[in-house]
Amino acid sequence: NKTKVFATQESEGFVPVLFLKTGDVLNNCRSIDKDLSTYSTITVGIGALGLGTTWQNLLFKQSVSKGTPVTVKLGQEYSGLQLADGVTVAPVDAAGNLLGPLQSIGEGALLELLVGDNVFEHTFVPQGYRGEPIDYQGVRVTVGSLLAVANNAKIFGAYYYGAPTESNTCNTISDVVYGAYGPLKCDVVGLPLTLNDAV
């Protein structure tokens, strides 16, 4: 039987506005603890003025074969002034580099909700820039700022269905984007770690 194989490594990055950091990733390790009730939070402030983006890469221990769907559990906080948009996903390699185009999240039914927290799972088959299925090792969740409104997104985790070969190791991998990266420590204090999945 196939089981959920979770991402167990992560890295973060951002695109600055006027050389200033406009966003952050809080509780980053909680998106890779194999617990879909806990989450990290990507925040992008009002000061970004619709220009800045911040992202978190969720990485699997090994490469995933092309054609394998990947699922990301997300939640977004927004107000009546803010539609549930500004969130994209894309496949990445082991170093956290983009392998394909960004896919927009927050369209369709999500736009009908105006107030509150929206939690959902987004499943897609990673594709390259020409639309071809590709091998990948993780997924990037990017949150863009919205004009005059702060934007926050919860990242609960990422998984695909396959053999249960993942270890529950919390690692933070350096990610540099034109010198704009601000590394965050993966703090496991207080996090429940599953030492034996069978228990």
C-alpha positions as CSV (number, residue, x, y, z in Angstrom):
1,N,0.0,0.0,0.0
2,K,1.2,3.5,-0.8
3,T,1.6,5.9,2.1
4,K,2.1,9.6,2.4
5,V,5.8,10.6,2.1
6,F,6.3,14.0,3.7
7,A,8.8,16.8,2.9
8,T,11.3,16.8,5.8
9,Q,13.6,19.7,4.8
10,E,13.0,23.3,4.1
11,S,14.6,26.6,3.1
12,E,13.3,30.1,2.6
13,G,14.0,33.2,0.5
14,F,12.6,36.5,-0.6
15,V,12.7,39.2,-3.3
16,P,13.5,42.5,-1.7
17,V,11.9,45.9,-2.4
18,L,14.4,48.7,-2.5
19,F,16.9,46.4,-0.9
20,L,14.6,45.9,2.1
21,K,13.3,42.6,3.4
22,T,9.5,42.7,3.1
23,G,8.5,39.3,4.5
24,D,9.4,36.4,6.8
25,V,8.8,32.7,7.5
26,L,7.7,32.1,11.1
27,N,7.9,28.6,12.8
28,N,9.5,27.3,9.6
29,C,10.1,23.8,11.0
30,R,6.5,23.1,11.7
31,S,5.8,22.7,7.9
32,I,8.2,19.7,7.8
33,D,7.3,17.8,11.0
34,K,5.0,15.3,9.3
35,D,2.1,16.7,11.2
36,L,-0.6,18.3,9.0
37,S,-2.1,20.1,12.0
38,T,0.9,22.3,12.6
39,Y,2.2,25.0,10.2
40,S,4.7,27.7,9.4
41,T,3.5,31.1,8.4
42,I,4.8,33.2,5.5
43,T,4.2,36.9,6.1
44,V,4.5,39.7,3.7
45,G,4.0,43.2,5.1
46,I,2.1,46.2,3.9
47,G,5.3,48.0,3.2
48,A,5.9,45.8,0.2
49,L,3.3,47.7,-1.8
50,G,2.4,44.9,-4.1
51,L,6.0,44.1,-5.1
52,G,7.7,41.9,-2.6
53,T,7.5,38.1,-2.4
54,T,8.6,35.6,0.2
55,W,8.7,31.8,-0.2
56,Q,9.4,28.6,1.6
57,N,10.7,25.5,-0.1
58,L,9.5,22.1,1.2
59,L,12.0,19.3,0.2
60,F,11.8,15.6,0.1
61,K,14.7,13.4,1.1
62,Q,15.1,12.0,-2.4
63,S,14.1,12.8,-6.0
64,V,10.5,12.1,-6.9
65,S,9.8,10.6,-10.3
66,K,8.1,12.6,-13.0
67,G,4.3,12.2,-13.2
68,T,4.0,11.8,-9.4
69,P,1.4,14.3,-8.0
70,V,2.4,16.3,-5.0
71,T,0.0,17.8,-2.5
72,V,0.6,21.0,-0.4
73,K,-1.7,21.8,2.5
74,L,-2.2,25.6,2.8
75,G,-4.2,28.1,4.7
76,Q,-4.6,31.8,4.0
77,E,-5.6,34.6,6.3
78,Y,-7.3,37.6,4.6
79,S,-9.8,40.3,5.3
80,G,-12.7,41.7,3.3
81,L,-10.2,44.0,1.6
82,Q,-8.1,41.1,0.4
83,L,-9.0,38.4,-2.0
84,A,-7.4,34.9,-1.5
85,D,-4.7,35.4,-4.1
86,G,-1.0,36.1,-4.1
87,V,0.0,32.5,-3.4
88,T,1.7,30.3,-6.0
89,V,3.4,26.9,-6.0
90,A,6.2,25.5,-8.2
91,P,8.5,22.4,-8.3
92,V,12.1,22.8,-7.1
93,D,15.3,20.7,-7.3
94,A,17.4,19.5,-4.3
95,A,19.0,22.9,-4.0
96,G,15.7,24.7,-3.9
97,N,16.0,26.1,-7.5
98,L,12.8,26.5,-9.5
99,L,12.2,23.8,-12.2
100,G,9.0,25.1,-13.7
101,P,6.5,28.0,-13.8
102,L,4.6,29.3,-10.8
103,Q,1.0,28.0,-10.5
104,S,-1.5,30.4,-9.0
105,I,-3.5,29.4,-5.9
106,G,-6.6,31.2,-4.7
107,E,-8.8,31.1,-7.8
108,G,-12.3,29.9,-8.3
109,A,-14.3,28.9,-5.2
110,L,-11.7,30.5,-2.9
111,L,-12.6,33.9,-4.2
112,E,-16.1,33.5,-2.8
113,L,-14.8,33.6,0.8
114,L,-14.1,37.1,2.1
115,V,-13.5,36.8,5.8
116,G,-11.8,34.2,8.0
117,D,-9.2,31.4,7.5
118,N,-9.3,29.2,4.5
119,V,-7.5,25.9,4.7
120,F,-7.2,23.6,1.6
121,E,-5.0,21.1,-0.1
122,H,-3.7,21.8,-3.6
123,T,-2.5,18.8,-5.6
124,F,-0.6,19.1,-8.9
125,V,1.8,17.2,-11.2
126,P,5.0,19.2,-11.4
127,Q,5.8,20.4,-14.9
128,G,8.8,22.1,-16.6
129,Y,8.7,25.4,-18.4
130,R,7.5,23.6,-21.6
131,G,4.7,21.8,-19.8
132,E,6.4,18.5,-19.7
133,P,6.3,16.2,-16.5
134,I,9.6,16.4,-14.6
135,D,11.5,14.8,-11.8
136,Y,11.5,17.1,-8.7
137,Q,12.6,17.1,-5.1
138,G,10.2,19.5,-3.6
139,V,7.8,22.4,-4.0
140,R,8.1,26.1,-3.4
141,V,5.2,28.1,-1.9
142,T,5.5,31.8,-2.7
143,V,3.4,34.6,-1.1
144,G,3.3,37.9,-2.8
145,S,2.2,41.2,-1.2
146,L,-1.0,42.8,-2.0
147,L,-1.3,46.6,-2.5
148,A,-1.7,48.3,0.9
149,V,-2.7,44.9,2.6
150,A,-0.5,42.6,4.6
151,N,-0.6,39.0,3.3
152,N,-0.1,35.8,5.4
153,A,-0.2,32.2,4.4
154,K,0.0,29.0,6.5
155,I,2.0,26.1,5.2
156,F,1.0,22.8,6.9
157,G,3.2,20.6,4.8
158,A,3.8,18.8,1.5
159,Y,3.5,15.1,0.6
160,Y,3.2,12.6,-2.2
161,Y,2.1,8.9,-2.2
162,G,4.9,6.4,-2.3
163,A,7.0,4.1,-0.3
164,P,7.5,5.2,3.3
165,T,11.3,5.9,3.0
166,E,11.4,9.4,4.6
167,S,13.1,10.1,7.9
168,N,11.6,12.6,10.3
169,T,14.6,14.9,10.3
170,C,14.2,18.7,10.5
171,N,16.8,20.4,8.4
172,T,17.2,24.0,7.2
173,I,19.0,24.3,3.9
174,S,20.6,27.6,2.9
175,D,19.0,29.4,0.0
176,V,20.5,32.5,-1.6
177,V,18.7,34.7,-4.1
178,Y,20.9,37.5,-5.4
179,G,22.1,38.1,-1.8
180,A,18.6,38.7,-0.6
181,Y,18.2,35.6,1.5
182,G,17.7,35.8,5.3
183,P,18.3,32.4,6.9
184,L,16.1,31.2,9.7
185,K,17.0,28.5,12.2
186,C,14.9,25.3,12.4
187,D,14.0,25.4,16.0
188,V,12.7,22.0,17.1
189,V,12.1,22.9,20.7
190,G,8.6,22.0,21.7
191,L,7.9,20.2,18.5
192,P,6.4,16.7,18.7
193,L,8.8,14.4,16.8
194,T,7.5,10.9,15.7
195,L,10.4,8.5,16.4
196,N,8.4,5.5,15.2
197,D,5.6,6.0,12.7
198,A,4.1,2.6,13.8
199,V,3.4,3.8,17.3
